[in-house]
Amino acid sequence: MLSVAVTKDSECIMTNMNKIITNYSSIILLLVGITIGSLIGLFLPELIPTIKPLGDVFLNLLFVSVIPLLFFAIASSIANIEHNSQLGRILSTMIGVFLVTIVIAALLTTIALWFFPVTAMKDTTALSEVLSEDPNDGWGDKIVRFLTVGEFADLLSRQNILAFVIFSFLVGIAVRKSGEVAKPFQAFLRAGNEVMKNMLNMLMKAGPIGLGAYFAYQVKTLGPELFGFYAKPLAFYYVFGTIFFFTVFSFYAFVARGNQGVKDYWTFNITPSLTALSTCSSLATLPSNLLAAKGMGIPDAIANVVITLGNTLYKNGSAISSILKIYVAFAILGWNFFEPSTIITAIGITILVSMVAGGIPNGGFIGEMLMISVYGIPNEAVPAVMIIGALVDPLATVLNATGDTVAAMLVARFSPSTIET
């Protein structure tokens, strides 16, 4: 009898192990690929020129897929929402969630800097170029480029992603207004959405190789810089950002759906996090975010709107780096960052940087120029804030990209319960 019981226990253990391997095989392979890539970046940097094209091919395939994915996801979601009032409540709830959580990120960063002040050494040989745009362009011209393009073909460039999102959104609304005659087109949008999801599932099977190659490149490129002039502010960002990532996002998931929400979020957020970390691209992370949203129990009507719009307009990582860059610029100049008016202004700049500049090409630089203009910061502090922005990019991208799914969970929590998954 004892041997029979032992045999059954062994079979149960093997069954559970097989389930774990089956359920997490893609994540395990992804971790293996990234680990191998990290080791190559550290110990065999001479191989980077050989393997980096593998990462570029994978990333380019993702970028090419993102454009039709965005169109079908947004247009089909808008077209299939039953009532205009539901759409209005989704959008208003989304804006509220974005604003409140960005302000929370800015305030928590300010509080952390109060308790753990950092300083940075100036690097007078650092990068001095600020913007590649025409300095004669006014804000009106920038807003036009921010929202629209002059040719339809320009919509298909990821450099104009917000204009493309707006176009897709308007197509969805036009389908809704067209009534019965648009039913075939509505069915086409639904079918296209499913096709693109399956295509992305196929592409992600190459993730261990593509992301591993790109991670090797990131380790080789950024690794030496992390221990130079900017070690203290970078240490603050990576420590605080990591704590923020696990604690604040867990809190948001708990508010959205309790303990089950926390479990679902972290179960399905691994692949998007690794994708963001290795590619340093929120746009490249968008496909895996949309796939993860299904597992998190986020209704399609909300996920396809909030996550796709959040990819451009919602950036927790940028909010934290914005406060840190202003603080470092003030520290270099010997100014007091913790005056109430300075902090209030910094939070306002952070909202603009996180929710507006993210949709503009070179938007990060525009945010820095806004900071310099508002505070009258002299040129000697410009290289410092630019270099910090570049070196925190891996973790900032993780926070920017994976924040979209937890924001969608919050929107689902506070939006009408009549929306179906």
N, C-alpha and C positions, 0 to 999 in steps of 0.2 A: 504493500500500500504506500509505503514511504517513497519507493522508487517511482511509482505512478504519479504521486504528488509532485515530486521533484521534476519529473518530465513535463508535467502540465505547466509548472512555474517557468521552466526553461522555454517552453513553447510560447507562453504568454509574453515573456521578456523579448524573445525574438520577434514576435508579432508587433510589439510596441516599437522595437528598434526599426523594423521595416517601415512602419507607419511614419516614424520621425524622418527616416531617410527619404521616403517618398514625398512627404509634405515639404521638407526643407532642402531637397536636393539642389534646387536652383540657387538657393542662398548659400549653401555649403560650397558649391562650385564657384560662385561669385567670390566668396571669401578666399578660397584657395587661389583663384586667379589674381586677386588684389594682393594677397600675401606674397605670391611669387613675383609680381610686378614690383612691390616695395623692395624686396631683397635685391632684385636686379638693379633698381634705381640706386640703392645704397652701395652695393658691392661690385656691380658690373656696369657702370655708367657708359662704358664704351659701346654697349649693345643697344643703347637707347635709339640712335638713328636707324637701326635695323628694325626694331619692333614698333617704334612709334607709328609708322604707316598703318599697322593693324588697328591701332586705336583710332586713327583718323578716319579709316574706312568705316568702322563701326559708328563713330560719332556722326559722320556725314549721312549714313543711312538713317540714323535717328532724326537728324535735322530735316532730311527730305520727307520723312514720314510725318513729321509734326504738322506740316502745313495742311495736308488733307485731313489729318486727324482733328486738328482744331476746327476746320470748317464743318465736318460732319458732326462732331461732338456738340458744338455750340448751336449750329443751325437746327439739328434734329431735336435737341433738348428744348429750345425755345418753341419750335413748331409743335411739339407734342405736349406742352403744358396746357392743361385744359382751360384754365381761366386766366384772364388778364390780371385779376387781383392776386393770384398766386405768384405770378411773375414779378409783380410789383413788390410783394412782401419778401420774396427771395432776394431781390436786388437791394431793398432797403435794409434788410437784416444783414446782408453781406457787407454793405458799407459801414454799418454800425460795428460789426465784428472787427473789420479791418482797422477802423479808427481807434477803437478802445484798446485792442491788443497791441497796436503799434505804440500808443502812448504808454501802455504798461511796460513794454520793452525799453522805451527811452527812460522812463522813471527808474526802473530797476537798475539800469546801467549807471545812471547818475548816482543813485544811492550806493552802489558797489564802489564807484570811484571815490566817493566821500570816505568810505571806510578803508579802501585799499588804493591809495593814490599811487600813480605811476609817473615816471618821467621818461623822456626820450632824448637821446643825443642827436644833435643836428648832423646831417651828412651833406656837406656843401657840394659834393660831387654828384648828388642824386639827380634824378630825373627832373627836368625843368619844363618840358613841353606840357601844356595844359589841355588845350582843346584843338582838335583838327578842324573844327567848324569855322566858317567865315565869321570873324569878330564883328563884322558890320551887320550881321543878321540881328534883327530886333526880336523881342519876345513874341510878337505877332507871327513872324515867320516860323519861329520854333514851334509855336502851338499848331500852326497849319501842318508842319511836318510830323508833329506828334500824333495828330489825329487822322491825317489823310495822306494819300499819294496822288501824283498827277496822272499815272498810267495804271491800267489794270495789272499789267505784268509786274509792276513794282510791288503789288500786294503779296506776291509769292516769295518775296525775300524775307528772311527772318529778321532783317534789319528794320523792317516796318511791321513788326508783329502786332502792335496795338491797332494799327489801321486795319489789318486783316481781321483781327478779332471783332472790331466794330462792324466791318462788312459782313462777317458771318452772322453776327447778332441781328443785323438788319434783314438779312435773308430769312432768318427764322421768323422774325416778326411779319415779313411780307407773306410768307407761307400761311401763317395764321390768319391774316386778313383776306387771303384769296379764297378761303372756303373750300367747297367740295371740289372745284376744278383743280385744286392743288394737291388733292389726295395722292395721285401717283408720284408727284415730286416729294411729298412727305414720306412716302414709303421708300423712295430712293435714298433719302437722307438717313432713315433708320438702317437700311441695308448697308449703306456706305459706312456708317458708324460701326456696325458689327464687323465688316470686312477689315477696317483699319485696326480694330482691337486684335483680331486674329493675326494680322500682319505683324503687329508689335510684339505679340507673344512669340512669333517666329524669330524676330530680330533679337529679342532678349536671350535667346538660347546661345547667341554668340557673345553675350555679355562678359563671361569670365575671361575670354581672350581679349576682347576690345577694351574693357575697363581695366584689366590687368596691365595692358600695354600703356594705357593713358596714365594709370597711377604711377607706373615706373617713371614716366616723363615728369609728372608733378613732383615726385620725391627728389629727383635729380635737380629740377629747376628751382624749387622753393626751399629745399632743405638747408643749403648753406646760409641763406638770407635770414633764417629764423633765429640765428644766434649772433647777429651783428648789432648794428646801432639801435635797433628797435625791439630788442629782446623783451624789455619790461612791458611796453604796451601790447606786444603780441602775446606775451604770456598771460596778461590780463584777459585779452579777448578770447584766447583759446580755453582758458580755465572757466571764465564766466560764461562764455558761449556754450560750453559743454554742459555746465550745470543748468543753464537756462533751457537747453535742448531737452534734457531728461526730466527736469522738475516742472517747468512752466507748461511745456507741451503735454505732459502727463496730467497736470491740473486741468488744462483745457479739455482734454479727452474725458476726464472724470466729470467735469461740469456737463459735458455733452451727453454722456451715457453711463456714468457711474463706473464701477470697477470693470464691467464688461467693455466699456469704451476704451479704457486704458489698455486692457489686454489686446483688444482688436487692433488698436492703433500701433502698438509696438510689434505685434505679430506680423503685420503687413507693411510696416514702414522700413524694414531692413533694406530691401532692394532699392527703393527710392533714395535712402540715405547714402548707400554705397555708390549709387550712380552719381548723385550730386557731388560727393566727395572726390570721386575720381575724375569727373569731367569738368568740374567747376562751371557748370551750366545749368541754370534752372530750366531752360528750354529743353535740354536733353533729358532732364528728369521728368518732364511733363508726362510722357507716355507711361512710365512706370507708376507715377502718381495716380493716373486715371485707372490703371489696373488694380492698384492697391485700394482705391476708394471702394470698389465693389466688395472686397473682403472686409472692409471696415464697416460695411452696412450703410454707406452713404447713398441716398437715392440718386439715380442717374441724373434726374432733372436738376439737382443741386450740384452734384459733383462736376458735371460738364460745364456748368456756368461758373461756379465759384473757383474751381481749381484752374480753369483756363484763364479766367480774368485775373485771379490771384497770381498766376505766373508772371504777370507784368506789373500788377498794381499792389502787391502785398509782399513785403520783404522785412521780416524780423531781423535777419542778419545785417541788412543794410541799416536798419534803425540803430542797432547796437554799435556798429562801426561809425555811424554818423556822430553819435554822442562822443565816442572815444576820440575821433579825429579832431573834433572841436576842442575837447579837453587837452589833447596833446599840443595843439596849436597854441592854446592859451598858456600851457606850461612852458613851452619854448620861449614865449615872449614875456613870461613872468606876470601874466595877467591872472585875475581871480575868476575862475570859472563858476564858482558857487554863489554868485550874486543872483537873487531871484529873477531879475529881468533877463540875465544871460541864460539861465536855465529854461525859462519860458520860451525865449527866442530859439534856443537849441532844439526844444521839442517841436516847435513849429517847423523849423528847417527839416527836422527828421521826418515829420509827416510828409512833407513835400518830396524829400529824397526817396522815401520808401514807397509812396503811392503815386508819384507823378514821374520823377526822373527815371524810374525803372523802365518806363516804356519808350524812352528817348535814346537813340544811339549816342554812346558816350555819356549816358545819363549820370553815371557816377561822377564824372568830371564836372558836369553841370551843377550837381549838388555841391561839390567842393567850391566851385566858383560862386555859388549862391552864398555859402558860408563866408567866404572871403569878402564878398561884397557887403553883406549885412554887418559884419563885425569890423570891417576895415582892417583885416589882417594883412600885414605886409608880406612881400614875396618870399622872404626868407623862410617862412613856415610852410610854403606851398609844397615843396618836395616831400616833407615829412608826412603830410596827410595823404598825399598821393601814393607813397610807397606803402604806408600802413594799409590803405585800401586794397592794394594789390596783394599783399602778403596774407591778409586775413580771408582772402577770397574762397579757399576751400571750405572752411567752416561756415562762412557767411552764406555760401551757396546751399549748404545743407539746411541751415536755418530758414533761408528764403524759400527753398523748394518744398521741404517737408512741412513747413508751416501752413501750406495751402490745404493739405488734407485735414489737419486738425481744425483749421478755420471752417472748412466745409462741414465737419462734424458739428461745430457750434451753430452754423447757419441751419443745419438740419434740426438741431435741438430747438431753436427759437422760431423756425418757420412753420407753416401750417402742417399738421399731421396728416392731411389728406393726400400729400404727395406720395406716390407709390415708388418703391425701389425698382 
